[in-house]
Amino acid sequence: MNSVIASTANLPDTLGASQDAAAATQFLEQMQLTEHKAKDNLLAAKVIQAFQADKHCGHQDCFQKGEDQVAKFFPQFDGPYEVVEAHPETDCYTLDILHHLNTFPVFYVSELC
């Protein structure tokens, strides 16, 4: 009988390991679900904040493709720049800007007038 006890005592506890792995997997799935909920809540908050901010902005000027506009924060000798794309639904406009200026060519309307 002692030999039976000695041989079973050396076996690893595989039942406990599989329970630990299942618990770890369940924990990771719960953390991923929590992360997705947090990202969804952040996106919803961003949309609400943008909506509230836009409520306080009055009617913005609309520019047409091909018009010349001067960006406010550029030096006086630069520009005017041609409007390449107009997105009046978001009040954003893409200007034909020199590539060496290292700036993104899309501007909000308040930066143009």
Secondary structure, 3 states (H helix, E strand, C coil): CHHHHHHHHCCCCHHHHHHHHHHHHHHHHHHHHHHHHHHHHHHHHHHHHHHHHHHCCCCCCCCCCCCEECCCCCCCCCCCEEEEEEECCCCEEEECCCHHHCCCCEEEHHHCC
